Amino acid sequence: MTTPTNPSGQQTDLHKIFYQCRLGKDDLERMFTMACDGIHLPDVKISTVAGNTRFWKTTLQDLVAAVHSGAPEISETWTNLALEAGTPSQERGVKITIDKERTEVNVSGSDTTWAFGQIARIEKFLVSRGAVFSSPRYENTIMYISLFFFLGLGTFLLVHGVDGESAADCIERVKNSSRDAAIGNSLIVFTYAFGMLFPFYQIVKRKALRARLDVSANLRTGSWWSRLSPAEKIAAIGIPIAALATLAALVTAANDLRGK
């Protein structure tokens, strides 16, 4: 027996990709229920791949139980999960695929209004769970460019004007060093500090906002700072303070040795 096809002869297909989604047990249940809304008597399959085995059930709760029974070595934080739901006539359908980095949503239907409305609802929900529309890998590129630029600029400011000086130039520079030391040292320390601490805070922030998938527990919500553990918050405050103090001491000593 063949599957009935869409009687209208046309279908709207929508596709979106989201990054950094943080989805816990209740979030997944709500999103899957929302995805099936408007699909009359949907044929639902929720699945995951554990090792070399694919498991699927009609509910998330049943799937978790099946995985724990068939693959007990799998932890609570899964690496992948997928939902497929649609009508037998293929008039309406939704597919959501979740992995460690991104969440992919596909909505199709002969009813264009329903299709656009459905994907908009899912998008709004995912954004409330931390979703962004661009890969964090682009932010990594910007972060490393910033790191090398400011460290290079700080090094240039620190050693600029040392080579090729005559004895008279050196003596004159030493005379002016006490007057210019505070401003020069502050500028160099700021440049080094920004070059080092900006990537540091980006790494801490990215860790708090990274994509998460937990099928058995709910995830902490709120700002990225509130998601850090007490130890991580102490490190995020203490490391920059120690780094600034060390940088100030090293730059001052280096300038004193060079007579700047």
C-alpha positions as CSV (number, residue, x, y, z in Angstrom):
1,M,0.0,0.0,0.0
2,T,1.4,3.3,-1.0
3,T,1.5,6.4,1.3
4,P,-1.1,9.0,0.3
5,T,0.5,12.1,-1.1
6,N,-0.4,15.8,-0.6
7,P,-3.6,16.4,-2.6
8,S,-2.8,20.1,-3.2
9,G,0.3,19.3,-5.3
10,Q,2.5,21.8,-3.5
11,Q,4.2,22.2,-0.2
12,T,6.1,24.9,1.8
13,D,9.4,23.7,3.1
14,L,11.2,25.9,5.8
15,H,14.6,25.2,7.2
16,K,16.5,27.0,10.0
17,I,19.7,26.3,12.0
18,F,20.3,27.5,15.6
19,Y,23.4,27.4,17.8
20,Q,24.1,27.3,21.5
21,C,20.6,26.0,22.4
22,R,20.4,24.9,26.0
23,L,17.7,22.3,26.3
24,G,16.8,20.3,29.4
25,K,14.1,17.7,30.1
26,D,11.1,20.1,30.4
27,D,12.4,22.3,27.5
28,L,12.4,19.3,25.2
29,E,9.0,18.1,26.3
30,R,7.5,21.6,25.6
31,M,9.3,22.0,22.3
32,F,8.2,18.6,21.0
33,T,4.6,19.2,22.1
34,M,4.7,22.6,20.4
35,A,6.2,21.1,17.2
36,C,3.2,18.6,17.0
37,D,0.6,21.3,17.5
38,G,-1.6,21.6,14.4
39,I,-0.8,18.1,13.2
40,H,-3.9,16.0,13.5
41,L,-3.1,12.6,15.0
42,P,0.6,12.9,14.2
43,D,2.8,10.0,13.5
44,V,5.7,10.7,16.0
45,K,9.1,9.3,16.2
46,I,11.7,10.5,18.8
47,S,15.1,9.0,18.3
48,T,18.8,9.0,19.3
49,V,21.9,7.2,18.2
50,A,23.9,5.6,21.1
51,G,27.1,4.0,20.0
52,N,26.2,2.0,16.9
53,T,22.5,1.6,17.8
54,R,19.6,3.8,16.9
55,F,16.7,3.9,19.5
56,W,13.3,5.4,18.8
57,K,10.0,5.7,20.6
58,T,6.9,7.9,20.4
59,T,7.6,9.8,23.6
60,L,10.8,11.2,25.2
61,Q,10.2,9.4,28.5
62,D,9.9,6.0,26.7
63,L,13.1,6.8,24.7
64,V,15.1,7.6,27.8
65,A,13.9,4.4,29.5
66,A,14.8,2.4,26.3
67,V,18.3,3.9,26.1
68,H,19.0,3.3,29.8
69,S,17.9,-0.3,29.4
70,G,19.7,-1.0,26.1
71,A,22.8,1.2,26.5
72,P,23.3,1.9,30.3
73,E,26.8,3.3,29.7
74,I,25.3,6.4,28.0
75,S,25.3,9.4,30.4
76,E,22.4,11.8,31.1
77,T,23.9,14.3,28.7
78,W,23.3,12.9,25.2
79,T,25.1,14.0,22.0
80,N,22.1,13.8,19.7
81,L,18.3,13.7,19.6
82,A,15.7,14.0,16.8
83,L,12.0,14.4,16.5
84,E,10.0,13.5,13.4
85,A,6.2,14.2,13.3
86,G,3.8,14.4,10.5
87,T,0.4,13.4,9.1
88,P,0.1,10.2,7.0
89,S,-0.9,12.3,4.0
90,Q,2.3,14.4,4.4
91,E,0.3,17.6,4.5
92,R,2.1,18.8,7.6
93,G,5.4,17.7,9.0
94,V,8.1,18.8,11.4
95,K,11.6,17.5,11.9
96,I,14.0,18.7,14.7
97,T,17.6,17.4,14.9
98,I,19.7,18.3,17.9
99,D,23.4,17.6,18.3
100,K,26.3,18.9,20.5
101,E,26.6,22.2,18.5
102,R,23.4,23.0,16.8
103,T,19.7,22.5,16.5
104,E,18.2,22.1,13.0
105,V,14.5,22.7,12.4
106,N,12.5,21.7,9.3
107,V,8.8,22.5,8.8
108,S,6.8,21.5,5.8
109,G,3.2,21.8,4.9
110,S,0.6,22.5,2.2
111,D,-0.8,25.2,4.6
112,T,1.8,28.1,4.2
113,T,0.4,30.0,7.1
114,W,0.7,27.1,9.4
115,A,4.3,26.3,8.3
116,F,5.5,29.9,8.8
117,G,3.7,30.2,12.1
118,Q,5.0,26.9,13.4
119,I,8.7,27.7,12.6
120,A,8.3,31.1,14.1
121,R,7.0,29.6,17.4
122,I,9.8,27.1,17.6
123,E,12.4,29.9,16.8
124,K,11.0,32.1,19.6
125,F,11.2,29.2,22.0
126,L,14.8,28.3,21.1
127,V,15.9,31.9,21.3
128,S,14.5,32.0,24.9
129,R,16.8,29.0,25.5
130,G,20.0,30.7,24.3
131,A,19.8,30.1,20.6
132,V,21.8,32.3,18.2
133,F,21.9,32.3,14.4
134,S,25.6,32.1,13.7
135,S,28.2,29.6,14.6
136,P,30.4,30.4,17.6
137,R,33.4,29.5,15.4
138,Y,33.3,33.0,13.9
139,E,33.5,34.5,17.4
140,N,36.6,32.3,17.9
141,T,38.3,33.9,14.9
142,I,37.6,37.4,16.1
143,M,38.8,36.5,19.6
144,Y,42.2,35.2,18.3
145,I,42.7,38.2,16.0
146,S,42.0,40.5,18.9
147,L,44.5,38.6,21.1
148,F,47.4,38.7,18.6
149,F,46.7,42.3,17.6
150,F,46.7,43.8,21.1
151,L,49.6,41.6,22.3
152,G,51.6,42.7,19.3
153,L,50.7,46.4,19.9
154,G,51.7,46.2,23.5
155,T,55.0,44.6,22.5
156,F,55.6,47.4,19.9
157,L,54.9,50.1,22.5
158,L,57.2,48.4,25.0
159,V,60.3,48.1,22.7
160,H,59.7,51.0,20.3
161,G,62.5,53.5,20.0
162,V,65.2,51.4,21.7
163,D,67.2,50.3,18.7
164,G,69.4,52.6,16.7
165,E,69.7,55.3,19.4
166,S,72.8,57.4,20.0
167,A,74.2,58.0,23.4
168,A,72.8,61.5,23.5
169,D,69.3,60.2,22.6
170,C,69.5,57.6,25.3
171,I,70.5,60.2,27.9
172,E,67.7,62.5,26.9
173,R,65.2,59.6,27.0
174,V,66.3,58.8,30.6
175,K,65.8,62.4,31.6
176,N,62.2,62.3,30.4
177,S,61.4,58.9,31.6
178,S,60.1,59.9,35.0
179,R,57.7,62.3,33.5
180,D,56.3,59.9,30.8
181,A,56.6,56.7,32.7
182,A,53.1,56.8,34.3
183,I,51.3,57.4,31.0
184,G,53.4,55.1,29.0
185,N,53.2,52.2,31.5
186,S,49.5,52.6,31.9
187,L,49.0,52.5,28.1
188,I,51.1,49.4,27.7
189,V,49.4,47.6,30.7
190,F,46.0,48.5,29.3
191,T,46.9,47.2,25.8
192,Y,48.3,43.9,27.2
193,A,45.4,43.5,29.6
194,F,42.7,44.0,27.0
195,G,44.5,41.6,24.6
196,M,44.7,38.9,27.2
197,L,41.5,39.4,29.3
198,F,39.1,39.9,26.5
199,P,39.7,36.4,25.1
200,F,39.7,35.1,28.7
201,Y,36.2,36.4,29.4
202,Q,35.0,35.3,26.0
203,I,36.1,31.7,26.9
204,V,34.4,31.9,30.3
205,K,31.2,33.3,28.7
206,R,31.3,30.8,25.9
207,K,31.6,28.0,28.5
208,A,28.4,29.2,30.2
209,L,26.5,29.7,27.0
210,R,27.6,26.5,25.2
211,A,25.0,24.2,23.7
212,R,23.6,21.7,26.2
213,L,21.3,18.7,25.8
214,D,20.0,17.0,29.0
215,V,17.1,14.6,28.7
216,S,16.8,13.8,32.4
217,A,17.2,17.2,34.2
218,N,16.4,20.8,33.8
219,L,19.1,23.3,33.0
220,R,19.8,26.6,34.9
221,T,18.4,29.7,33.2
222,G,19.3,33.4,33.5
223,S,22.4,35.4,32.5
224,W,25.6,33.6,31.5
225,W,27.2,34.8,34.8
226,S,24.5,33.2,36.9
227,R,25.2,29.9,35.2
228,L,28.8,29.7,36.4
229,S,29.6,27.7,39.5
230,P,31.0,29.5,42.6
231,A,34.5,28.3,41.8
232,E,34.3,29.6,38.2
233,K,33.1,33.0,39.4
234,I,36.0,33.2,41.8
235,A,38.4,32.3,39.0
236,A,36.8,34.8,36.7
237,I,37.4,37.6,39.2
238,G,40.7,36.5,40.7
239,I,42.6,35.7,37.6
240,P,42.2,39.1,35.9
241,I,43.2,40.9,39.1
242,A,46.3,38.8,39.5
243,A,47.1,39.2,35.8
244,L,46.8,43.0,35.9
245,A,49.0,43.2,38.9
246,T,51.6,41.0,37.3
247,L,51.5,42.9,34.0
248,A,51.9,46.3,35.8
249,A,55.0,45.0,37.7
250,L,56.6,43.5,34.6
251,V,56.0,46.5,32.3
252,T,57.3,48.9,34.9
253,A,60.4,46.8,35.4
254,A,61.0,46.4,31.7
255,N,60.7,50.2,31.1
256,D,63.0,50.9,34.0
257,L,65.6,48.6,32.6
258,R,65.3,50.3,29.2
259,G,65.2,53.8,30.7
260,K,61.8,54.6,29.4
